[in-house]
Amino acid sequence: MQTTEFQVTGMTCGHCESAVRGEVSQVPGITDIEVSAQTGVLRVTTSDAVDTAAVIAAVEEAGYEAATV
């Protein structure tokens, strides 16, 4: 298992968290997602190496910006 953190900008509420979680959950290999609008942190756990570009693209699809920490 590998855990990777991303900083997400633009989230302000639980709906934002749900939108990010919904998009990121579609990225293959992700086994767990933690996201907090309060801190702006997205933490994903994967079974193999995380595809950071796919996670960032998923966050952007949800309407937010992300970068690896």
VMD Tcl script that builds the backbone (N, CA, C; Angstrom):
set m [mol new atoms 207]
animate dup $m
set s [atomselect $m all]
$s set {name element resname resid chain x y z} {
  {N N MET 1 A 0.834 -1.179 0.000}
  {CA C MET 1 A 0.000 0.000 0.000}
  {C C MET 1 A 0.883 1.248 0.000}
  {N N GLN 2 A 0.427 2.239 -0.736}
  {CA C GLN 2 A 1.150 3.506 -0.810}
  {C C GLN 2 A 0.149 4.644 -0.607}
  {N N THR 3 A 0.510 5.602 0.229}
  {CA C THR 3 A -0.349 6.755 0.483}
  {C C THR 3 A 0.321 8.002 -0.075}
  {N N THR 4 A -0.469 8.806 -0.791}
  {CA C THR 4 A 0.032 10.038 -1.392}
  {C C THR 4 A -0.896 11.175 -1.014}
  {N N GLU 5 A -0.325 12.338 -0.685}
  {CA C GLU 5 A -1.118 13.507 -0.324}
  {C C GLU 5 A -1.080 14.542 -1.434}
  {N N PHE 6 A -2.216 15.197 -1.602}
  {CA C PHE 6 A -2.366 16.280 -2.562}
  {C C PHE 6 A -2.948 17.477 -1.835}
  {N N GLN 7 A -2.575 18.671 -2.266}
  {CA C GLN 7 A -3.189 19.894 -1.764}
  {C C GLN 7 A -4.233 20.311 -2.788}
  {N N VAL 8 A -5.480 20.431 -2.345}
  {CA C VAL 8 A -6.580 20.796 -3.236}
  {C C VAL 8 A -7.043 22.204 -2.875}
  {N N THR 9 A -7.165 23.061 -3.870}
  {CA C THR 9 A -7.626 24.424 -3.620}
  {C C THR 9 A -9.031 24.605 -4.172}
  {N N GLY 10 A -9.818 25.393 -3.449}
  {CA C GLY 10 A -11.156 25.723 -3.899}
  {C C GLY 10 A -12.277 25.014 -3.153}
  {N N MET 11 A -11.958 24.011 -2.348}
  {CA C MET 11 A -12.996 23.304 -1.600}
  {C C MET 11 A -13.416 24.138 -0.393}
  {N N THR 12 A -14.744 24.177 -0.141}
  {CA C THR 12 A -15.235 24.962 0.983}
  {C C THR 12 A -16.228 24.216 1.866}
  {N N CYS 13 A -16.709 23.039 1.426}
  {CA C CYS 13 A -17.776 22.375 2.179}
  {C C CYS 13 A -17.797 20.868 1.933}
  {N N GLY 14 A -18.730 20.215 2.587}
  {CA C GLY 14 A -18.882 18.778 2.428}
  {C C GLY 14 A -19.258 18.369 1.014}
  {N N HIS 15 A -20.022 19.217 0.325}
  {CA C HIS 15 A -20.379 18.909 -1.064}
  {C C HIS 15 A -19.114 18.878 -1.923}
  {N N CYS 16 A -18.207 19.805 -1.674}
  {CA C CYS 16 A -16.921 19.835 -2.389}
  {C C CYS 16 A -16.161 18.531 -2.157}
  {N N GLU 17 A -16.117 18.101 -0.901}
  {CA C GLU 17 A -15.433 16.850 -0.562}
  {C C GLU 17 A -16.052 15.682 -1.319}
  {N N SER 18 A -17.383 15.637 -1.373}
  {CA C SER 18 A -18.080 14.551 -2.071}
  {C C SER 18 A -17.777 14.559 -3.563}
  {N N ALA 19 A -17.729 15.741 -4.152}
  {CA C ALA 19 A -17.430 15.850 -5.583}
  {C C ALA 19 A -16.031 15.325 -5.883}
  {N N VAL 20 A -15.060 15.724 -5.059}
  {CA C VAL 20 A -13.684 15.260 -5.251}
  {C C VAL 20 A -13.608 13.750 -5.035}
  {N N ARG 21 A -14.215 13.266 -3.960}
  {CA C ARG 21 A -14.198 11.836 -3.656}
  {C C ARG 21 A -14.811 11.027 -4.811}
  {N N GLY 22 A -15.920 11.515 -5.361}
  {CA C GLY 22 A -16.592 10.810 -6.448}
  {C C GLY 22 A -15.730 10.675 -7.684}
  {N N GLU 23 A -15.043 11.739 -8.059}
  {CA C GLU 23 A -14.185 11.693 -9.250}
  {C C GLU 23 A -12.927 10.858 -9.006}
  {N N VAL 24 A -12.294 11.077 -7.861}
  {CA C VAL 24 A -11.036 10.375 -7.571}
  {C C VAL 24 A -11.279 8.875 -7.397}
  {N N SER 25 A -12.446 8.485 -6.913}
  {CA C SER 25 A -12.740 7.061 -6.711}
  {C C SER 25 A -12.760 6.286 -8.023}
  {N N GLN 26 A -12.861 6.986 -9.144}
  {CA C GLN 26 A -12.869 6.326 -10.446}
  {C C GLN 26 A -11.469 6.039 -10.987}
  {N N VAL 27 A -10.445 6.549 -10.315}
  {CA C VAL 27 A -9.066 6.296 -10.740}
  {C C VAL 27 A -8.701 4.865 -10.343}
  {N N PRO 28 A -8.270 4.046 -11.303}
  {CA C PRO 28 A -7.945 2.643 -11.002}
  {C C PRO 28 A -6.838 2.506 -9.962}
  {N N GLY 29 A -6.991 1.527 -9.078}
  {CA C GLY 29 A -5.955 1.208 -8.099}
  {C C GLY 29 A -6.119 1.883 -6.758}
  {N N ILE 30 A -7.012 2.853 -6.651}
  {CA C ILE 30 A -7.188 3.557 -5.382}
  {C C ILE 30 A -8.054 2.721 -4.450}
  {N N THR 31 A -7.546 2.488 -3.247}
  {CA C THR 31 A -8.255 1.656 -2.279}
  {C C THR 31 A -8.878 2.462 -1.151}
  {N N ASP 32 A -8.401 3.705 -0.922}
  {CA C ASP 32 A -8.965 4.535 0.143}
  {C C ASP 32 A -8.761 6.006 -0.205}
  {N N ILE 33 A -9.751 6.832 0.163}
  {CA C ILE 33 A -9.696 8.271 -0.107}
  {C C ILE 33 A -10.094 9.014 1.159}
  {N N GLU 34 A -9.270 9.967 1.558}
  {CA C GLU 34 A -9.608 10.887 2.648}
  {C C GLU 34 A -9.483 12.288 2.074}
  {N N VAL 35 A -10.522 13.100 2.268}
  {CA C VAL 35 A -10.483 14.463 1.748}
  {C C VAL 35 A -11.106 15.406 2.768}
  {N N SER 36 A -10.471 16.564 2.948}
  {CA C SER 36 A -10.944 17.542 3.915}
  {C C SER 36 A -10.989 18.926 3.287}
  {N N ALA 37 A -12.184 19.505 3.243}
  {CA C ALA 37 A -12.321 20.876 2.747}
  {C C ALA 37 A -11.664 21.854 3.713}
  {N N GLN 38 A -11.690 21.519 4.992}
  {CA C GLN 38 A -11.129 22.404 6.014}
  {C C GLN 38 A -9.620 22.588 5.846}
  {N N THR 39 A -8.906 21.484 5.591}
  {CA C THR 39 A -7.451 21.561 5.445}
  {C C THR 39 A -7.004 21.625 3.991}
  {N N GLY 40 A -7.886 21.225 3.057}
  {CA C GLY 40 A -7.524 21.185 1.641}
  {C C GLY 40 A -6.665 19.992 1.287}
  {N N VAL 41 A -6.620 18.999 2.169}
  {CA C VAL 41 A -5.773 17.837 1.935}
  {C C VAL 41 A -6.599 16.679 1.372}
  {N N LEU 42 A -6.079 16.084 0.316}
  {CA C LEU 42 A -6.617 14.855 -0.261}
  {C C LEU 42 A -5.552 13.791 -0.072}
  {N N ARG 43 A -5.910 12.699 0.575}
  {CA C ARG 43 A -4.972 11.602 0.814}
  {C C ARG 43 A -5.547 10.360 0.152}
  {N N VAL 44 A -4.792 9.780 -0.779}
  {CA C VAL 44 A -5.240 8.566 -1.456}
  {C C VAL 44 A -4.290 7.417 -1.131}
  {N N THR 45 A -4.866 6.259 -0.937}
  {CA C THR 45 A -4.093 5.042 -0.713}
  {C C THR 45 A -4.312 4.148 -1.919}
  {N N THR 46 A -3.219 3.602 -2.426}
  {CA C THR 46 A -3.286 2.748 -3.606}
  {C C THR 46 A -2.588 1.424 -3.340}
  {N N SER 47 A -2.982 0.431 -4.124}
  {CA C SER 47 A -2.353 -0.878 -3.991}
  {C C SER 47 A -0.971 -0.889 -4.646}
  {N N ASP 48 A -0.787 -0.087 -5.685}
  {CA C ASP 48 A 0.498 0.055 -6.371}
  {C C ASP 48 A 0.872 1.527 -6.395}
  {N N ALA 49 A 1.823 1.892 -7.217}
  {CA C ALA 49 A 2.218 3.300 -7.342}
  {C C ALA 49 A 1.029 4.117 -7.829}
  {N N VAL 50 A 0.832 5.275 -7.235}
  {CA C VAL 50 A -0.295 6.120 -7.600}
  {C C VAL 50 A -0.016 6.838 -8.920}
  {N N ASP 51 A -1.039 6.965 -9.746}
  {CA C ASP 51 A -0.949 7.721 -10.993}
  {C C ASP 51 A -1.327 9.165 -10.649}
  {N N THR 52 A -0.324 9.961 -10.261}
  {CA C THR 52 A -0.607 11.319 -9.787}
  {C C THR 52 A -1.311 12.159 -10.849}
  {N N ALA 53 A -0.946 11.979 -12.098}
  {CA C ALA 53 A -1.590 12.751 -13.167}
  {C C ALA 53 A -3.076 12.416 -13.249}
  {N N ALA 54 A -3.433 11.151 -13.064}
  {CA C ALA 54 A -4.838 10.749 -13.115}
  {C C ALA 54 A -5.612 11.309 -11.932}
  {N N VAL 55 A -4.989 11.336 -10.755}
  {CA C VAL 55 A -5.655 11.890 -9.575}
  {C C VAL 55 A -5.861 13.391 -9.756}
  {N N ILE 56 A -4.850 14.093 -10.218}
  {CA C ILE 56 A -4.969 15.538 -10.446}
  {C C ILE 56 A -6.032 15.826 -11.498}
  {N N ALA 57 A -6.069 15.035 -12.560}
  {CA C ALA 57 A -7.084 15.209 -13.602}
  {C C ALA 57 A -8.487 14.974 -13.035}
  {N N ALA 58 A -8.636 14.000 -12.148}
  {CA C ALA 58 A -9.935 13.716 -11.535}
  {C C ALA 58 A -10.382 14.879 -10.659}
  {N N VAL 59 A -9.455 15.456 -9.901}
  {CA C VAL 59 A -9.780 16.612 -9.063}
  {C C VAL 59 A -10.201 17.789 -9.946}
  {N N GLU 60 A -9.494 17.988 -11.045}
  {CA C GLU 60 A -9.842 19.063 -11.965}
  {C C GLU 60 A -11.213 18.825 -12.588}
  {N N GLU 61 A -11.542 17.570 -12.861}
  {CA C GLU 61 A -12.859 17.220 -13.398}
  {C C GLU 61 A -13.960 17.596 -12.404}
  {N N ALA 62 A -13.645 17.523 -11.124}
  {CA C ALA 62 A -14.600 17.892 -10.069}
  {C C ALA 62 A -14.696 19.417 -9.933}
  {N N GLY 63 A -13.784 20.156 -10.562}
  {CA C GLY 63 A -13.854 21.613 -10.532}
  {C C GLY 63 A -12.860 22.283 -9.604}
  {N N TYR 64 A -11.823 21.560 -9.200}
  {CA C TYR 64 A -10.851 22.107 -8.246}
  {C C TYR 64 A -9.445 21.911 -8.796}
  {N N GLU 65 A -8.466 22.477 -8.118}
  {CA C GLU 65 A -7.069 22.322 -8.520}
  {C C GLU 65 A -6.339 21.521 -7.469}
  {N N ALA 66 A -5.390 20.693 -7.916}
  {CA C ALA 66 A -4.620 19.866 -6.984}
  {C C ALA 66 A -3.158 19.845 -7.384}
  {N N ALA 67 A -2.323 19.631 -6.375}
  {CA C ALA 67 A -0.884 19.459 -6.582}
  {C C ALA 67 A -0.385 18.494 -5.531}
  {N N THR 68 A 0.642 17.736 -5.860}
  {CA C THR 68 A 1.214 16.829 -4.870}
  {C C THR 68 A 1.903 17.631 -3.794}
  {N N VAL 69 A 1.907 17.077 -2.583}
  {CA C VAL 69 A 2.512 17.761 -1.448}
  {C C VAL 69 A 3.937 17.289 -1.316}
}
mol reanalyze $m
mol bondsrecalc $m
mol representation Tube
mol addrep $m
